[in-house]
Amino acid sequence: MAVQKWIIAGATALALGACGDTISEQALAGGAIGAGAAVVTSGSVATGAVVGAAGNIVYCELNPGKC
């Protein structure tokens, strides 16, 4: 089961590269991915959404050419 969580975490991190053009789109994409990962790993959906949104916004702002 621990391996499954690492695989999902890795896939989620890769999926965050699908940023969006605006901060709103970045937050929505990251939040959806984070919430989905939380559901699969039996974590808090709200926390997953917040962490995913924040992570995606930060990633996109730091790496604008990769989005």
WOKAHU-V993604 format. One record per residue. N is the residue number from 0. BURIAL is 1 if it has 24 or more other C-alpha atoms within 12 Angstrom, else 0. D_CENTER is the distance of its C-alpha to the mean C-alpha in Angstrom with 2 decimals. Layout:
[[N,BURIAL,D_CENTER] [N,BURIAL,D_CENTER]]
This chain:
[[0,0,20.61] [1,0,19.18] [2,0,18.75] [3,0,16.74] [4,0,14.20] [5,0,14.01] [6,0,13.76] [7,0,10.85] [8,1,9.08] [9,0,10.23] [10,0,9.32] [11,1,5.62] [12,0,6.22] [13,0,8.46] [14,1,6.75] [15,1,4.87] [16,1,8.63] [17,1,9.23] [18,1,9.33] [19,1,12.15] [20,0,15.50] [21,0,15.54] [22,0,13.71] [23,0,13.74] [24,0,12.18] [25,1,9.40] [26,1,8.89] [27,1,9.35] [28,1,7.07] [29,1,3.94] [30,1,6.05] [31,1,7.03] [32,1,4.46] [33,1,4.34] [34,1,7.95] [35,1,8.69] [36,1,7.98] [37,1,10.03] [38,0,12.65] [39,0,13.15] [40,0,13.54] [41,0,15.61] [42,0,13.75] [43,0,13.74] [44,0,11.90] [45,0,12.40] [46,0,11.20] [47,1,7.93] [48,1,7.58] [49,1,8.94] [50,1,7.16] [51,1,3.60] [52,1,6.18] [53,1,8.17] [54,1,6.35] [55,1,5.81] [56,1,9.35] [57,0,10.75] [58,1,9.85] [59,1,11.33] [60,0,14.19] [61,0,15.09] [62,0,14.94] [63,0,16.12] [64,0,17.89] [65,0,14.99] [66,1,13.25]]
